[in-house]
Amino acid sequence: MTPRDPGRLKIVGLSLSNRCTNECIFCGDVRMNVPVLNAGQIATKLEGYRRSGYNGIDISSKEFTLRPDALEILRHARGLGFDMIHLVTNGHVFARSKRAAEFLDAGITDLTLSLHSDSSETESLITGNPSSFSRKLASIESVLRYVAERKSGLVFSVNTVMTPLTASRLDRVMDFVASRGVRRHNLFFPRIQGHMLDAFERTVPRFSEVSGPLSKGLDQVDARGVACSVLDVPPCVIAKHARRVCARLSQEDLFNISGGDAGSERRRDAGWGKVKGEPCRACPLAEKCEGVPAAYAERRGWLEFVPPPPESQPLGAG
Ligand code: SF4
């Protein structure tokens, strides 16, 4: 596998499955009916994307590996010359080494496995699947073994979505993931959408509860050399690591770099349902901060968001 330039990737996101063995409490797809295309239709789409200049695909939504023709689709994508074939998975199919190797050999270049806690009991409460935790741990082990034995260039990450069940112990979850040998860990504040609006208290943690453990966890995993990213947490919530949670703070002129402009960035934030409130008026980070999910601010107000003093910018080590 040759090193690739992320700046040269043109990626299309694909939802190719309407089934999953889990029912995660934060999953926006769980009650969504994804139209299922057959292998021939998918092949035609992939060929069209290649002709249009796409060189990366991102397969997420429900669980692609449950498709009987999943390997055939991956091999076809590889044959078309995509530089990046990224699969986001609940990981269950990778628990058996032989099956993991079949999938990885079929062309996956980037694999992201979801693990949301550090205990079987909590993971099953989050995913609705009692066997989920043990299968995910077995999957992490078999993928890391594959990478070591094949000297594979696979980009392997773990995704964790923060929940009320794990908010106060995020540092332990992060430590646990690192202890399994994972070297790339992404933490997400849940995107509040669909059925989550009806189950808000059960599915959405408080930023004030997440803040301390997340900061401690970042200190710990930084010391262990784990590449850790945090998404959808406003920088004022975690001032020590503000640059980590808000990439725009690290970019002198992000709008020129991205080829966009401040207006288009703000429109994108609004599209994700993020807003600014009263505290943001006096915030030195307001121009680059994405803001707070509107559904969150509507229910819990703005007391948790305290802007840093102007002289404290820039914040965090990055
Ligand atoms: S703009 Fe608002 S949400 Fe963003 S860091 Fe400042 S106070 Fe927090």
Residues whose N, C-alpha, C, O or C-beta is under 5 A from the ligand:
A	BS01	SF4	P234 P235 C236 P279 C280 C283 L285 A286 C289 G291 V292 F305 V306 P307
